[in-house]
């Protein structure tokens, strides 16, 4: 093995030791060139249909890194003229998190990208959309539990107190410093091996308009489930957004404001760009609370302009 490949393998081992001590180092190192655009993210990046989401929700489900043909990374690749080429890498996976697991973490994704030859001097842009699936603060409640066991709890609701009661993700523990600490090893790794790349934290789309305390899930196009006390879920989205912005500033990264480009089209809006439950108004077979094809297209178009600018 050459000295440069040996150094790269050692760096991969260092990344694993920092965040993934139980995962072995890849046997082969990535080529030096790199891919033009690399995406690391969770289900808001990979997206998919409701059947895939239900399968992924199983406690014993394996990491699912398949990608919807209408996800924003797939649409972005098409807009950049990179769809189907070796110059675009989408490593997003449903259930992925920054560090919490049990699915792929950001370090897993970065190391898989590197093994695929994604990082190098030719890499122009690395897009990261992650954080909602992590545990924060004093409990271990994840997003799926927050939505199913708290937002849909008609009796107790999902007000701000739900986090302290252990029924919702503990949004009180989400800070810019915490977010920055969780992504720093991967950021430093990417900066070393893709020194010419812009690293962009991609925010999440608008769920609720500012000040709103309701959470709506449209069902079958004929009505909605409305949780009038959804403070914990709403606070989770708001705190993640603020933490991403603060972490980007601390680490010298760029932030893409997906909330701004999807404003006015969240849950409870007359024209939601988020899927309900088998709702033909937005995305009939889409994963509930995830972007519709149109919403992802808007995000992809705005990212294309950002990258080209």
BATI-377405 format. One line per field, with one value per residue (C-alpha): residue in three letters; x, y, z. Coordinates in pm, whole numbers, plus 32768, in hexadecimal, padded with zeros to 4 digits. Layout:
N
residuo (ALA / ...)
x (X / ...)
y (Y / ...)
z (Z / ...)
% end
This chain:
309
residuo (UNK / UNK / UNK / UNK / UNK / UNK / UNK / UNK / UNK / UNK / UNK / UNK / UNK / UNK / UNK / UNK / UNK / UNK / UNK / UNK / UNK / UNK / UNK / UNK / UNK / UNK / UNK / UNK / UNK / UNK / UNK / UNK / UNK / UNK / UNK / UNK / UNK / UNK / UNK / UNK / UNK / UNK / UNK / UNK / UNK / UNK / UNK / UNK / UNK / UNK / UNK / UNK / UNK / UNK / UNK / UNK / UNK / UNK / UNK / UNK / UNK / UNK / UNK / UNK / UNK / UNK / UNK / UNK / UNK / UNK / UNK / UNK / UNK / UNK / UNK / UNK / UNK / UNK / UNK / UNK / UNK / UNK / UNK / UNK / UNK / UNK / UNK / UNK / UNK / UNK / UNK / UNK / UNK / UNK / UNK / UNK / UNK / UNK / UNK / UNK / UNK / UNK / UNK / UNK / UNK / UNK / UNK / UNK / UNK / UNK / UNK / UNK / UNK / UNK / UNK / UNK / UNK / UNK / UNK / UNK / UNK / UNK / UNK / UNK / UNK / UNK / UNK / UNK / UNK / UNK / UNK / UNK / UNK / UNK / UNK / UNK / UNK / UNK / UNK / UNK / UNK / UNK / UNK / UNK / UNK / UNK / UNK / UNK / UNK / UNK / UNK / UNK / UNK / UNK / UNK / UNK / UNK / UNK / UNK / UNK / UNK / UNK / UNK / UNK / UNK / UNK / UNK / UNK / UNK / UNK / UNK / UNK / UNK / UNK / UNK / UNK / UNK / UNK / UNK / UNK / UNK / UNK / UNK / UNK / UNK / UNK / UNK / UNK / UNK / UNK / UNK / UNK / UNK / UNK / UNK / UNK / UNK / UNK / UNK / UNK / UNK / UNK / UNK / UNK / UNK / UNK / UNK / UNK / UNK / UNK / UNK / UNK / UNK / UNK / UNK / UNK / UNK / UNK / UNK / UNK / UNK / UNK / UNK / UNK / UNK / UNK / UNK / UNK / UNK / UNK / UNK / UNK / UNK / UNK / UNK / UNK / UNK / UNK / UNK / UNK / UNK / UNK / UNK / UNK / UNK / UNK / UNK / UNK / UNK / UNK / UNK / UNK / UNK / UNK / UNK / UNK / UNK / UNK / UNK / UNK / UNK / UNK / UNK / UNK / UNK / UNK / UNK / UNK / UNK / UNK / UNK / UNK / UNK / UNK / UNK / UNK / UNK / UNK / UNK / UNK / UNK / UNK / UNK / UNK / UNK / UNK / UNK / UNK / UNK / UNK / UNK / UNK / UNK / UNK / UNK / UNK / UNK / UNK / UNK / UNK / UNK / UNK / UNK / UNK / UNK / UNK / UNK / UNK / UNK)
x (8000 / 8086 / 80CF / 7FA5 / 7EB1 / 7F3C / 7F0B / 7DA5 / 7D5C / 7DED / 7D0E / 7BDE / 7C3F / 7C5C / 7AFE / 7A78 / 7B25 / 7A91 / 792A / 790A / 79F5 / 7941 / 7959 / 7A81 / 7B4F / 7B07 / 7C06 / 7C37 / 7C73 / 7BBF / 7C57 / 7CE8 / 7C00 / 7AB2 / 794F / 78C4 / 7798 / 776B / 762E / 7625 / 74D0 / 73A0 / 7243 / 7202 / 7312 / 72D7 / 715B / 708C / 6F2D / 6E5B / 6E9F / 7015 / 6FDF / 6F11 / 7018 / 712C / 7068 / 7099 / 7185 / 7258 / 725A / 73A5 / 7421 / 7360 / 742B / 7349 / 72E0 / 7198 / 719E / 7100 / 71DC / 728E / 73E7 / 7367 / 72BC / 73F1 / 74CE / 73E8 / 73EB / 7568 / 7585 / 7623 / 750A / 7588 / 76F3 / 7814 / 783B / 7716 / 7704 / 75CB / 7618 / 74D5 / 741D / 72CF / 72FB / 7455 / 74CB / 75F4 / 7676 / 7555 / 7512 / 7497 / 7493 / 75B9 / 765B / 76FA / 784F / 77D1 / 7757 / 7899 / 796C / 788D / 78A7 / 7A1E / 7A32 / 796A / 7A69 / 7986 / 7A7F / 7BA5 / 7C27 / 7B14 / 79FA / 7942 / 7820 / 77C9 / 7660 / 75FF / 7496 / 7484 / 742E / 72BA / 72F1 / 73E9 / 73A0 / 73E3 / 73DB / 736B / 729E / 72D1 / 718D / 71B4 / 70EE / 7019 / 6FAC / 6F66 / 6E7E / 6DCE / 6DBB / 6DA2 / 6D13 / 6C05 / 6BB5 / 6A5E / 6A30 / 6B77 / 6BE1 / 6D49 / 6D80 / 6ED4 / 6EBE / 6EC6 / 7042 / 706D / 6F72 / 703F / 6F36 / 6FEA / 714E / 71F0 / 7206 / 7292 / 73E3 / 7405 / 7505 / 75E9 / 7717 / 7690 / 7645 / 779C / 784A / 778F / 77EA / 7949 / 7A09 / 7960 / 798D / 7B00 / 7B1E / 7A72 / 7B3E / 7C81 / 7C2C / 7B4D / 7BFE / 7B4B / 79EA / 78DB / 7839 / 76CA / 75DE / 7489 / 736A / 721A / 70DE / 6FD2 / 6EF2 / 6E2A / 6E16 / 6EB5 / 6DE5 / 6D07 / 6CC6 / 6BF8 / 6C75 / 6BA5 / 6BB3 / 6AD2 / 6A2E / 69AD / 6968 / 6823 / 688C / 69A2 / 6A18 / 6A5D / 6B2B / 6AE2 / 6BF9 / 6D2E / 6E2B / 6F37 / 6F38 / 6F38 / 704C / 711D / 7114 / 7158 / 727D / 731D / 7302 / 73A2 / 74B3 / 750C / 752B / 7603 / 76DE / 7714 / 778A / 786D / 7911 / 7921 / 7826 / 770A / 759E / 7487 / 733A / 7240 / 713D / 7146 / 711A / 6FF5 / 6F4F / 6DD5 / 6DC1 / 6DE9 / 6CF5 / 6B9D / 6BD4 / 6ADA / 6BE6 / 6CD3 / 6E19 / 6E2D / 6D85 / 6C5E / 6BD8 / 6B75 / 6B1C / 6AF2 / 6B0A / 6C7D / 6D19 / 6C32 / 6D3A / 6E33 / 6EC7 / 6DEF / 6E85 / 6F94 / 6FAE / 6ED6 / 6F77 / 6F1F / 6FB4 / 70F3 / 70FD / 70EF / 720E / 72D8 / 72A7 / 7316 / 7447 / 74A3 / 74A1 / 756F / 7672 / 7686 / 769A)
y (8000 / 815A / 825C / 8337 / 8212 / 81A4 / 8305 / 830A / 81BC / 823D / 8372 / 8294 / 81D0 / 8314 / 837B / 8229 / 8242 / 839C / 833C / 81CE / 8100 / 7FBA / 7FD8 / 7F4F / 8025 / 7FE9 / 7F02 / 7FDF / 8153 / 823E / 82CC / 8429 / 84DE / 84F4 / 8529 / 8680 / 8678 / 8599 / 857B / 84F5 / 84F0 / 8445 / 83F3 / 8561 / 8536 / 83CD / 83E6 / 82C8 / 8238 / 81D7 / 8063 / 8099 / 8176 / 806A / 7F62 / 8045 / 8082 / 7F1B / 7EFF / 7DFE / 7EB5 / 7ECC / 8023 / 808A / 8166 / 814C / 829A / 8318 / 8383 / 84CA / 8510 / 8660 / 85C2 / 84FD / 862F / 8701 / 860A / 862E / 87A9 / 87AA / 86B8 / 85B3 / 84B2 / 8355 / 83C4 / 8367 / 84D4 / 84DD / 8412 / 83F9 / 8341 / 83A3 / 8293 / 827C / 8280 / 831B / 83FD / 84D3 / 83ED / 833B / 820C / 80FB / 813E / 81D0 / 82FC / 841F / 837D / 8239 / 82FC / 83C4 / 828B / 81DA / 830C / 830C / 8198 / 81EA / 82F0 / 8415 / 84FC / 859A / 86DE / 86D2 / 86D1 / 881D / 87FC / 8721 / 873D / 86C2 / 86A5 / 85F0 / 8615 / 85D2 / 845F / 849E / 848B / 85CC / 8640 / 855F / 8453 / 835D / 83A1 / 83B8 / 8467 / 8338 / 8310 / 8485 / 847B / 8333 / 8334 / 84A7 / 8569 / 8462 / 8453 / 84F4 / 84D8 / 8567 / 862E / 867F / 87CC / 8850 / 877F / 863B / 8649 / 8653 / 8536 / 845D / 8455 / 8531 / 8573 / 8653 / 8792 / 8844 / 879E / 8817 / 892D / 89B0 / 8941 / 87DF / 87CD / 8854 / 875C / 863A / 8692 / 871D / 85D5 / 85A2 / 870F / 86FF / 85B7 / 8646 / 8785 / 86BE / 85D9 / 86C6 / 8814 / 88C7 / 8864 / 8945 / 8898 / 88F5 / 889D / 886C / 88D6 / 882A / 88A7 / 896F / 8898 / 89AA / 8B1F / 8BF4 / 8BF9 / 8AD7 / 89CF / 88DD / 87AC / 8727 / 85DD / 85D5 / 8482 / 83F9 / 8556 / 8565 / 85EF / 8628 / 85AB / 86E9 / 86F0 / 883E / 8812 / 87C4 / 88A5 / 8799 / 872A / 8891 / 88F1 / 87CA / 884F / 89B4 / 8952 / 8879 / 899A / 8A8C / 8990 / 8955 / 8ACA / 8AFB / 89CD / 8A47 / 8B95 / 8AF5 / 8A08 / 8AF6 / 8A31 / 8AA6 / 8A7A / 8A3C / 8ABE / 89B9 / 8A4B / 8B95 / 8AFB / 8A27 / 8B37 / 8B33 / 89C5 / 890D / 8831 / 88D1 / 89B5 / 89C2 / 8935 / 8853 / 87E5 / 86C9 / 8578 / 8519 / 83B8 / 833B / 84A0 / 84E6 / 865E / 864A / 84F2 / 83C5 / 82BE / 83A7 / 8374 / 8440 / 858D / 8572 / 8651 / 8618 / 85FF / 876C / 87DA / 871C / 87B8 / 8916 / 88C2 / 8827 / 895B / 8A46 / 896D / 896C / 8AE7 / 8AEF / 89FF / 8AB6 / 8C0C)
z (8000 / 7FA6 / 80B2 / 8047 / 8051 / 81A1 / 822D / 81AE / 8250 / 8397 / 8381 / 834A / 847F / 8543 / 84D8 / 8540 / 8690 / 86CB / 8689 / 862D / 8705 / 86B4 / 8538 / 8479 / 838A / 8216 / 8175 / 8044 / 8026 / 7F3B / 7DFD / 7E0C / 7D17 / 7DCB / 7D52 / 7D05 / 7DF2 / 7F26 / 7FFA / 8160 / 8205 / 829B / 8218 / 81C9 / 80C4 / 8056 / 8073 / 7FE3 / 7FF3 / 811D / 80F0 / 810F / 823E / 82EF / 82A2 / 8323 / 8466 / 84D6 / 8603 / 8547 / 83FB / 8343 / 82D4 / 819E / 80B4 / 7F84 / 7EF2 / 7E6B / 7CFC / 7D6E / 7E9F / 7E9F / 7E69 / 7D3C / 7CAB / 7CF4 / 7C39 / 7B0D / 7B1B / 7B2D / 7A08 / 7AEC / 7B07 / 7AC1 / 7AB7 / 7B99 / 7BF9 / 7CEF / 7E31 / 7F08 / 804E / 8102 / 81C2 / 8270 / 83E7 / 83D5 / 84EF / 854C / 865D / 870C / 862E / 8620 / 84A9 / 83ED / 8492 / 83D9 / 840B / 836E / 8242 / 8220 / 822C / 812F / 804D / 806E / 801B / 7EE1 / 7E77 / 7ECB / 7F77 / 7EC5 / 7E2A / 7D21 / 7E24 / 7E05 / 7EFA / 8025 / 809A / 81F7 / 8271 / 83BF / 8530 / 8555 / 859F / 86B8 / 882A / 88EA / 8A50 / 8B6B / 8ABD / 89A0 / 88E6 / 876D / 865C / 8603 / 876E / 8788 / 865B / 86A5 / 8820 / 8866 / 8741 / 8710 / 8885 / 8882 / 89FB / 8A81 / 8951 / 88FE / 89AC / 8A1D / 8B5B / 8A91 / 8A72 / 8BEC / 8C0B / 8B1D / 8A0C / 890E / 889E / 89A1 / 88D5 / 8A08 / 89C7 / 8860 / 8840 / 8733 / 87FD / 8820 / 86AD / 8652 / 8739 / 8698 / 8531 / 856B / 8532 / 83E0 / 837E / 83CC / 830D / 81D8 / 81E7 / 81EA / 80C6 / 7FFD / 803A / 7F1E / 7F86 / 800F / 8139 / 8157 / 8274 / 81D4 / 82B3 / 82CA / 821C / 82CC / 83A3 / 844C / 841F / 8532 / 8671 / 860B / 8716 / 8644 / 858A / 846A / 83B0 / 827D / 8248 / 80FD / 807D / 8140 / 8292 / 838B / 84DA / 859D / 86DC / 8780 / 8883 / 87B4 / 885E / 888E / 8722 / 86A5 / 8797 / 871A / 85B5 / 8622 / 8702 / 85F3 / 84FD / 85F4 / 864E / 84E1 / 84A5 / 85DB / 858D / 8429 / 84B0 / 85B6 / 84BD / 8396 / 82C6 / 81E9 / 8248 / 814E / 81D1 / 8158 / 8244 / 8186 / 802C / 80A3 / 8178 / 8170 / 810D / 8256 / 8310 / 8341 / 8213 / 80F2 / 8008 / 80CC / 802A / 8127 / 8109 / 81E1 / 8207 / 80AD / 8059 / 7EE3 / 7F1E / 7F6B / 7F2C / 7F24 / 7F79 / 801F / 8178 / 8269 / 82DC / 81D0 / 809D / 7F6E / 7E16 / 7DDC / 7F29 / 7EE1 / 7D87 / 7E1B / 7F08 / 7DEB / 7D12 / 7E27 / 7E72 / 7D02 / 7D00 / 7E3F / 7DB2 / 7C67 / 7D0B)
% end
